[in-house]
Amino acid sequence: MTDRPMSGHAASGPAVKEFDPWSAAFVADPYPAYEALRAAGRAHWFEPTRQWLIPHYDDVSELLRDRRLGRTYLHRFTHEEFGREAPPAGHEPFHVLNDNGLLDLEAPDHTRIRRLVAKAFTPRTVERLAPTVQRLADELVDGLRADGGGDLLARVAEPLPVAVIAEMLGIPPGDRQPLRPWSADICGMYELNPDEETARRAVRASEEFSEYLRGLIAERRRAPGEDLISALIAAYEDGDTLSEQEMVSTCVLLLNAGHEATVNTTANGWFTLFRHPDQLALLRAEPGLLRDAIEELLRFDTPLQMFERWVLDDIQVGDAVIPRGSEVALLFGSANRDPSRFPDPGRLDLRRPAADNRHVTFGAGIHYCLGAPLARIELAASFGTLLSRAPGLRLAAEPRWKPGYVIRGLEELLVSW
């Protein structure tokens, strides 16, 4: 990459030095570093990734909605015009897949595709999935109980949302085993400064997943079903402009974004509850608090810690003038612990009313997570079922955090009764 421009007051003092996303200790608990960043200012230049770190809630919320920023710049500039180098040619399969998905598109392409996909996420459609989600949660929790415990991450947190998204897409049960590994390899590229081995795995997963979906799309053209892929094909044939590559990229994004937050909120959330036994006891005693509790767990330990955007026109954040061509790193985890927005933010409070818990975990603006209502249904089903059917659930071993920081989650979560 070429150098990213700097301007204004580029903070690089002790607070920035505490931000070390490659440190295991930082990944395990980034919140003290966030507190230092918030105290030191509103925008901080971070030389290792050549990004501006934005730690405050109000700034993060505003910049998520600011049209002077974008997830891409290619709708307005070439790489050269924007002062960037094109990605290496060997990474092209990943970038073709990623750059045609909703998350990395801007208007008008984003508007067009989101309008089509949003039909699958209407409140009525999502509510119709609730019985299926509950059935799957019951089966997974009963299996974990029958074995006397095990890895809650692998046995409940991962399979539930993957199965739901696979059902929506119409992926047959026998084809689902590679979905999670493909997703994990692709999402590795969203971490900070991914190495060449990470890129190699992401490229391979992008090629394999794309090839599989092209075959499934061809099959659904011959024999349509009631699934989302069939609906996207029908929209295309009715005249809506949606290329096959956009269909493939949309399906991959729905799987990746549609389960990563749910998986990590489930595992991270239960680890949080085990570390706060008074709050876990409260939730077991008052299951009616579940809705508020889920929002608090989403806020308290955010699964997506950072969301990056390109600066398309000069902006100012505090004393820092951030010029076009820069990249900002919006620190969701820090924003969700900002005392200017959340009273006593470092305290887990399952009674914090959901209506007042305006966390940014699902983003904001045009890139607000389409699947947020479905994620909430999945979380309610998994947490509710574990609370009711496994009242003696306890932590069996101290878990380890995965090395990734941007999508932050546990390696495993061993539980027993």
N, C-alpha and C positions, 0 to 999 in steps of 0.2 A: 504494500500500500504506500501511496505517497504521504508526505507529511500533512497532517490536518492543521488548519490554521488556528492560531491563537490570537486573542485580543483581550483588551480590558485587564482586569486584575486576576491573574491566574494563580489561585491559591495552591500552594504546594508545601504547606507547613506540616506540623505534627499530626493534625487531624487527617490529612490525606494519607500520610504514611501509615496510619492505622488501618486504612482500607487495603486489605491484602487478600483478594479473592482466590489466590492459589494456596493459601494457608489453611491447613485442616482445622486449626483452632478458630480462625475467622469464620470458616464455613459452619462450624458447629455453633457459633454464637456471634453473628455479625452486628448485633444490636448496640453494644458499647461503641463500636466504630461509627455507627450511624449517628449516635448521640453526639459524638465529637464533631462530626461533619456538620450537623445542624447548628451546633453552637458556634462553629467557625465561619459560617456564611451560607449563601444561597447557591453558589455555583463554584465548583472546584475542578481545576484542570488535573487530570490523572494521566501522567506521562506514559506509564506502561501500556495502556490501551489507547492513548491519545483521544480521550473522551472528556467531556464535561460531566461531572457527577452532580446530579440535582437531588438533594436529600429532603426538601421540605414538601409537606402535603400540598399546600396551595400552589406551589410552582409545578409540581408533578401533575396535579389535576388540570391546571391551566394549559400546560404544554401538551398534554394528551389531546386537547381539543384545538390547539393552535394550528391553523392551516398553513402557517409559514414553516411548518415541519412536516416531514413525511417518513413513512417506512421505506420508501424508495425515492430516488431522485430522477430515475430514468424516464419518467413521464414528462420531465421538463428539460433535462440536460443529458448530454452524453457523459461518459466517464471523464473524458478529457476536459469538457467544459466545467465539470464540477470539481476538477482537480484530483481525480481519483484514477487509479489503475484498474483496468478490467480484471476480473478474477482469472486465475490460471486456467488455461484451456482444459486441463485434466479434471477440473472441478465442475465442468459444464453440466453434467447430468444432475448434480445437486441443485445448481442455480436455476436451471430450466424448471425443475420441479418446484423449487421454493418460490421463485419470482413470479410464478403464475397462480399462486395461491392468494386467498383473500388477505392474509395477514401482511403480505408484502406488496400489495397493490394500492394505488390511490385512484381517486375519481379520474375519469368516468368508469374505468374498468372495474374498480372495486364496487361502485354503486350498482352496476349491471349484474355482477355475479352475486353480490350479497342479496339483492332483491329475489333472485331465484332460490338461493339456498335458504333464505329466511322462511320460506313457505314450509320447510320441514321443522322449524323451531317455533311455530306459533304456540301460544299457551294451550290451545285445545290439543294440538298434536303431541306436545310434551306430556300433558296430563294423561293422554291415552297410553303413554308408555309406562306410567306409574305402576300398574299391576305387574307388568313384565319385570321391571326393575326390582320390585319387592320380591317376586318369586325367585329371581336370581340371587338376591341377597339372602333370602331364607336358605336356599340350597347351599350357598357357599359357607355361611355361618354354621349350619348344621354339620357340614363336612369337617370344618375346623374343630367343632366341639366333639364330634365322634372320635377324632384322633387325639383328644386331650390337649390340643393346642398346636402350635407350630408357628410358621412365619405368616403373620397377619397381612403383611405387604403382598406376598406372593399368592396367598390363599384367598384373600378377600379384596384388598384394595385394588390390585391390578386387574384381576379377571372381570370384575363387575362392569366398570365403564368400557373396557375393551369389548366385552360381549354386547353391550347396549349399542355402541357405535357400529359394530359389525352387523348387528341386526338391522339397524337403520340403513346401512349401505347395501344390505343383501349379500354379505359375504358368507358363504356356507360354513357351517361349524368345522368341517374338516379342513378348511383352508386358513383357519385363524391363528394357528401356532406361530407363524413368522411375524405376525402383525406387531407385537410388542418389541421383539428385537429390531425389526426394521425401524420402528419409531424411535427407539433409544439411539440407534446409530445416526439417524438423520438429525435428531435433536442435539447430538453432540456438537454440531456446527454452530449452535446458538450460544455456546459457552465463549468466554473471553479468550481471544488469541488461540483458537484451536490449532493443534499441531497437524502435521501431514498424515499421520496415522489415523487421526480422527477424521480428516477429510477423506481418506481412502475408504474407510468404513461407510461414511455417509454417501459417497458416490456409489459404492456397490449396492447399498440399501435402496438408494434412489432408483437405480437401474432395475433392480429386482422387483421392487414394489410397483414401479410404473409399468413394467412388462406384465405383471399379474393383473393390474387394473385394466390395462388395454384389452386383455383377453376377456375379463369379466364384462367390460363395456360391450364388446362384440357379442358376447353371449346374451346380454340383456337386450341388445338390438334385435336379436332373433327371437327371444322369448321374454318379453317384459314381465316384471313382477310388480309388487307393491312397495318396492324399496326406493331409496333416494336416487340411486344411479339410474333406475328406470325413469324416474320423474325428471331428472336432468336431461336424459336423452329425449324425452317427450317435449320438453321445453325447447330444446335445440331444433327438433323437427317441426315445431309450431312456429319457428321463425326467430326465436330468441337467439342472439348471437353468443354462442358458448362453444369454444373449440374443444376438441378432444383433450388437448393438453390442459386446458382449464378445468375440465371435468376431473382428470387424473389428479391435478394439483389440489383441487378442492377436496377430493376424497381423502388424500393423504393428510391435508391440514385438519380435516374433521376428526380423523383418528388421532393425530398427534395432539392437537389442542383440546380435543374432546375427552381425553383421558388423563393427560399429564397432571393437570391441576387437581383432578379428583383423586387420583392415586396418591399424590403427595400430601394433599390435605387430609386424607384418611389416615395415612401412616403418621405424618407429622402431628396431626391432631390428637391421635391416641397417645403418642409419646408425650405430648404436652399435658394431656389429662393425667397420665401416670405420674408426671412430675408435680402435679397440683392435685393431690388426693382429696383436698377439701372441695374443690370444684367438681371432681369426678363423683364424689359422694352426693353433692348437691344435685347433679344431673340425674343420677340414679334415683334419688328421692323425688325429684320433680321432672319427670320426662316431658312435661309440657314446655319446658325451657329449651327443647331441642332446636327449634328454629333460631332463637337468639344465640344459642351456643354455637351453632354452625357458623353464623356470621362472625362471632367472636374468634373462633378458631381460624377462620380465613384471614382475619385481620392480624391476629397475634403472631402467627408464624407463617408468613406468606409463601406459597409454593413458587411463584414466579417473582424473584427478587429484583429483577432489572428488566426494563423495556427500553430499547434503543430507538432513537429517531434521528433522521438527518435534518440539518438546518438548511432550508431552501432559500430563505431570505434572512438577513441579519436580525437578531433578536437581542434583547437585553434582559438579564436575570440578575437582579441586585446591582452590584457594581460591575459585573462582567458583561462586556459586549461580545456576543458569540456570533462570529461571522458565518456567512453562507459557506457550505462545504464542511462544517464541523459536524460532529456527532454528539448528541446528548445521551446520557445514560440516566434514565428516570428510575430512581431507587424506590420501588414499590415497598420493599420491606421497611425502609426508613420512613416513608410517608405514612405508613400504617401505624407507626409508633410516634408520630409527631404530637407532642403535648399541646400544640396550638389547636389541634383538631380533636384529639381524643383525651379526655380527662384521665389522668393516671394511666398512660398508655402501656407501661411495662407490667401492669397487673392484669392477669387473666381474670375476666369478670363475665361469667356466663349469663349474668342478669343484665348485661349491657343491652339495651333494647335494639333489636335489628333495625328498626326505623331510623335510629340515630347513628347506626354503625356504618357510616358512608366510606368504607374502605375502598381502595383502588385495586383490589386483587384481580378483578375481572377487567381492568382498564377503564377507558372512557372515550367519548367521541366516536368517530366512525369505526374504530377498531375495538369497540366494546365487545366482549365475548358473546357471540351468538348463542353459545351453548350454556350460558350461565344458569338459565332456569332448569335445564336438564341436569347440570352438575349438582344443583341444590337438591333435586329429587333423589339423585344417586347417593349423595351424602346423608340425607335424611334416612334413606332406607338402610344403608350400611351401619351408620351409627345407632339408629333406632333398634335394628335387629340385634346388634351386638349387646346393647344395653339391656334389652329385654330377655334375650335367649342365653346370654353369657354373663350373668350378673357378677360372677366371681373372676372375671377376666383380670389378669395381672401381667406385669412385665416379667419376662423370664430371663432376659439378659440385656445388658446395656448395649444399645445399637450403635452402629457406626454410620457416619454421614458419607454419602457419595462425594467424590471430589469436585463435582460440578457445583458452581455457585449460582448461575443465572436461574436454572431450574433446580431448586434445592430440595433434596429428599434423602431418605434413609436407604442404606443398603438392604436392610431387613428389619423386621420388628417381631422378635420372638416373644410369644405370649403363652400363658398356661392358665389352668384353673386351680 
